[in-house]
Amino acid sequence: MNQTVLITGASSGLGADFIPHFISDGYHVILTARSYEQMQQLTQYYNPESYTIIIQDLQIPHAAAQLYEKVKQRGLTIDILINNAGFGLLGDFHTLDLQQQLAMMQVNMTSLVELTYLCLGDMENKQAGKILNVASVAAYLPGPKMAIYYATKAFVLSFSQALCEEYANTPIQISILAPGATKTNFAKVAHVEKTKMFARPMKSSVVVSIAYHQFMKGKHIIIPGTINKLIIGATKILPRHLLAKVAKTITRI
Ligand SMILES: NC(=O)c1ccc[n+]([C@@H]2O[C@H](COP(=O)([O-])OP(=O)(O)OC[C@H]3O[C@@H](n4cnc5c(N)ncnc54)[C@H](OP(=O)(O)O)[C@@H]3O)[C@@H](O)[C@H]2O)c1
C-alpha cells in the first residue's frame, strides 16, 4: 500500500504545486479544499488510484474533525500532512469584517491545530510520520494592516517550533515552511496584489520545489529564497516597533 499524504488548500497555489511531487514519488495524494472543479482539473491526467478529492470548508468549527472522518471513511491513514490552507486580508483591523477575520483564524490556526492533533494520534501509533505547517515570513514580525493574518502565522510558527522540539529524536518530523510573497491566488484574495509587498513575488512552483526537497530530507525550518532569508535574519536584530513600521510601509501601493 502506498503512503498517503493529505494536502489542505490543494485547489490552487502552493498546495496545488505539491501534488505532482508527491504523485511522481508514488504517494497517494488526498486533495482537500472547497473548490471541487479546480481539484478535478488539477488531477485530470493522473491515474485515479493515485489521488482522492475531499471537499471541506475549513472555516467552520470542527471542520478538521469532519475532514479526518471523511479520510477514515475512505479507509485511508495519513502518513504525511501538509497543513497549507490559509488566507489573508488587507485592511486596518477595525475596518475589516470581524466574522471574516475570525474565519481566517479558524482556517489558519484552529483547523491546522485540530488536524495536526488528529494525525499525530495515528503517527504516534505507527511511530512514523511527517507534518509540514505552512507559516510565512509574516510569522516573524507584527503586520499592521494585516494584523490578524501576521498573528495567525506567528501562531503557526510558535506552535510548530514547540512541536518540533517535543518530537525531536523521534521518528515523527514536524517542519515549517515560511515563504515570502509568492505568485498564487493569495494576493488576489487578500487584496495585496498592487502593494509593495508583492512587487517581486517568487514563482509558486519554485517555492514548492525547494520546500518539497528540503521537507523530504527532514529539514525543520524551510525558507525559500535568499531575500526571504535576509528579511527573517533582519527580524531577529531589529526592534519589533520598527519592524511594524516596515511591515506597514510594504502594504502601500
Ligand atoms: N502566496 C503568498 O505570498 C504566501 C506567502 C506566505 C505564506 N503563504 C501561505 O501559503 C498557504 C497557501 O496559500 P497560497 O499562496 O497557495 O494561496 P491560494 O492560491 O489562495 O491557496 C489557498 C488555498 O487555501 C484554500 N482555502 C482557503 N480558505 C479555505 C477554507 N475556508 N476551507 C478550505 N480551504 C481553504 C483554498 O481553497 P478553496 O478556496 O478552494 O477552498 C486554496 O486551495 C497559505 O497558508 C498562505 O497563508 C502564502
The ligand as a MOL file (V3000), in Angstrom:
LIG
                    3D

  0  0  0     0  0            999 V3000
M  V30 BEGIN CTAB
M  V30 COUNTS 48 52 0 0 0
M  V30 BEGIN ATOM
M  V30 1 N 1.2770 33.3910 -1.6730 0
M  V30 2 C 1.9960 34.0160 -0.7320 0
M  V30 3 O 2.5550 35.0960 -0.9500 0
M  V30 4 C 2.1850 33.3590 0.6090 0
M  V30 5 C 3.2580 33.7760 1.4100 0
M  V30 6 C 3.4350 33.1830 2.6440 0
M  V30 7 C 2.5730 32.1980 3.0780 0
M  V30 8 N 1.5290 31.8190 2.2810 0 CHG=1
M  V30 9 C 0.6310 30.7820 2.7870 0
M  V30 10 O 0.6150 29.7110 1.8780 0
M  V30 11 C -0.6030 28.9630 2.0360 0
M  V30 12 C -1.1830 28.6630 0.6750 0
M  V30 13 O -1.6050 29.8670 0.0700 0
M  V30 14 P -1.3770 30.1820 -1.4700 0
M  V30 15 O -0.3950 31.2690 -1.5630 0
M  V30 16 O -1.1460 28.9600 -2.2340 0 CHG=-1
M  V30 17 O -2.7800 30.8540 -1.8120 0
M  V30 18 P -4.0190 30.3330 -2.6850 0
M  V30 19 O -3.5880 30.0750 -4.0690 0
M  V30 20 O -5.0970 31.3430 -2.4480 0
M  V30 21 O -4.4060 28.9540 -1.9900 0
M  V30 22 C -5.0580 28.9050 -0.7730 0
M  V30 23 C -5.6690 27.5330 -0.5930 0
M  V30 24 O -6.3300 27.5090 0.6850 0
M  V30 25 C -7.6440 27.0320 0.4930 0
M  V30 26 N -8.5900 27.6250 1.4360 0
M  V30 27 C -8.7940 28.9420 1.6910 0
M  V30 28 N -9.8400 29.0820 2.5230 0
M  V30 29 C -10.2920 27.8320 2.8040 0
M  V30 30 C -11.3660 27.3160 3.5810 0
M  V30 31 N -12.2300 28.1230 4.2210 0
M  V30 32 N -11.5480 25.9840 3.6370 0
M  V30 33 C -10.7150 25.1460 2.9670 0
M  V30 34 N -9.6850 25.5670 2.2000 0
M  V30 35 C -9.4820 26.9050 2.1130 0
M  V30 36 C -8.0270 27.4350 -0.9300 0
M  V30 37 O -9.0190 26.5480 -1.4340 0
M  V30 38 P -10.5530 26.9020 -1.7400 0
M  V30 39 O -10.6630 28.3710 -1.9430 0
M  V30 40 O -10.8530 26.0700 -2.9290 0
M  V30 41 O -11.2550 26.4190 -0.5190 0
M  V30 42 C -6.7040 27.2360 -1.6570 0
M  V30 43 O -6.5870 25.8960 -2.0810 0
M  V30 44 C -1.4930 29.8130 2.9380 0
M  V30 45 O -1.4630 29.2990 4.2470 0
M  V30 46 C -0.8310 31.1820 2.9050 0
M  V30 47 O -1.0770 31.9320 4.0650 0
M  V30 48 C 1.3220 32.3580 1.0620 0
M  V30 END ATOM
M  V30 BEGIN BOND
M  V30 1 1 1 2
M  V30 2 2 2 3
M  V30 3 1 2 4
M  V30 4 1 4 5
M  V30 5 2 4 48
M  V30 6 2 5 6
M  V30 7 1 6 7
M  V30 8 2 7 8
M  V30 9 1 8 9
M  V30 10 1 8 48
M  V30 11 1 9 10
M  V30 12 1 9 46
M  V30 13 1 10 11
M  V30 14 1 11 12
M  V30 15 1 11 44
M  V30 16 1 12 13
M  V30 17 1 13 14
M  V30 18 2 14 15
M  V30 19 1 14 16
M  V30 20 1 14 17
M  V30 21 1 17 18
M  V30 22 2 18 19
M  V30 23 1 18 20
M  V30 24 1 18 21
M  V30 25 1 21 22
M  V30 26 1 22 23
M  V30 27 1 23 24
M  V30 28 1 23 42
M  V30 29 1 24 25
M  V30 30 1 25 26
M  V30 31 1 25 36
M  V30 32 1 26 27
M  V30 33 1 26 35
M  V30 34 2 27 28
M  V30 35 1 28 29
M  V30 36 1 29 30
M  V30 37 2 29 35
M  V30 38 1 30 31
M  V30 39 2 30 32
M  V30 40 1 32 33
M  V30 41 2 33 34
M  V30 42 1 34 35
M  V30 43 1 36 37
M  V30 44 1 36 42
M  V30 45 1 37 38
M  V30 46 2 38 39
M  V30 47 1 38 40
M  V30 48 1 38 41
M  V30 49 1 42 43
M  V30 50 1 44 45
M  V30 51 1 44 46
M  V30 52 1 46 47
M  V30 END BOND
M  V30 END CTAB
M  END
